[in-house]
Amino acid sequence: MQLLPVEHFAALARLPNCRHVFTRRIAGIDVSHNKAKALARLERAHWQIRHASGFGDWPLLIAEQVHGDKIAIVDEPIESDRHFTACDALITNQRGVLLGIHVADCCAVYIVDPKTPAIGLVHSGRKGTEIAIVAKAIEQMKKRFGSTPPDMIVQLSPCIRPPHYETDFAAEIIRQCRSKGVSQIHDSGLCTACDVDRYYSYRAEKGKTGRMLALLGLT
Ligand SMILES: [Zn+2]
């Protein structure tokens, strides 16, 4: 892979003690024909990106998302890859482990507290935003790790937005962060359905689509 189909967010890239990536659409992987085969190819591409991004030997913790508000809390060392059933957010204060969230229109919300340090990665679409999963993840980072919201940097990934979607859940995520005392909030502002050459969009592609992978870890 010469040029990795990934992006980095400036607000996170300048932080010295975390590393992150957001994968884009992988050229040539078309989920509309043979879904199982395409998803297997996508998983392999994500594995390659993970290794090419310098995360190769980091245990990968994946949330098996259900549009709920359960948060996986990782406060002790983990040695190998793990899936967390029925969770839509992961938080940790451990270094050298990689948090992973899949999205295709929903927002991946990166939360970094560089002081403690501690991190969170949240899957927040319309439903998750309605039940305030980002606010709950911020609360749990305070409670479990002693993080304080003024230290936190929040980054919203590309996600579906009006007029392609009837609900502006990205704006609601930002409101939730502010109400919890976070002021350093960065939004990519990009709509996944506006740019299906670059992103997968569940709505724009009528459900026959792949997933972007958000990755975040403390160094
Ligand atoms: Zn759009």
Boltz pocket constraint, residues with backbone or C-beta under 6 A from the ligand:
constraints:
  - pocket:
      binder: B
      contacts: [[A, 160], [A, 161], [A, 162], [A, 163], [A, 164], [A, 191], [A, 192], [A, 193], [A, 194], [A, 195]]
      max_distance: 6.0
